[in-house]
Amino acid sequence: MTSILLIGNGKLPGNARALIESADIVCRFNLPPREHEEFGYKTSVLYLATTAKQIGREIVSGRLAGNRFFQEAREIVFPYNPEVAARYLKRPNWLSLLKGRRADWSGDCAKICLSSGKSLRAVSTQNYEDICKALGIDVSAKNLFPSSGVLALFDVLNAGTEVRVPVHMIGFGFAGWKRHAWAMEEAYVKSQSALGRVAVLG
């Protein structure tokens, strides 16, 4: 059985390095903050939201391939696949598009990942729809969207029987972009914790 640690981009507990080193698989999201570097760079799977401005900037600047967490990762996962981006996410407004913003950078990101020798996959559209349903998000409204973190958790929990439960989580503050349903996500994590599938360690 494989132990999995999901690391959010919030504050980490003092024993984070020990938790990270003891986990079989370490999952992170997007570009972890510099404060996390003191706990090491161990990364097995990196979930990259290629619909995010932050990732677009890193691709255009050429910095993504040089990011230590990206370099450490064996597998890159797109939490929002191109079909989800086109069908369920909001497109940037015309002014943003004129400035070079895109709705989805997955094509460019895939080239960087493959040229860097990374394994590459995307969370399925079905999983996106299922987590929205579990959270109570109306996908047709396009006003609330699941975060990369909860998509990764759902992805891991549905990966198969080889995953050891509970899945451990650290660094999740359930706060950030206003279009993520943070209260719903926190409630979902608590429900999974009550079932013994998740353990929030800090």
Buried (B, 14 or more C-beta within 10 A) or exposed (E): EEBBBBBBBBBBEEEBBEBBEEBEBBBBBBBBEEEBEEBBBBBBBBBBBBBBEEBBBBBEEEEBBEBEBBBBBEBBBBBBBBEBBEBBBEBBEEEEEEEEBBBBBBEBBBEBBEEBEBEBEBBBBEBBBEBBEBBEBEBEEBEBBBBBBBBBBBBBBBEEEEBBBBBBBBBBEBEEEEEBBBEBBBBBBEEBBEEEBBEBBB
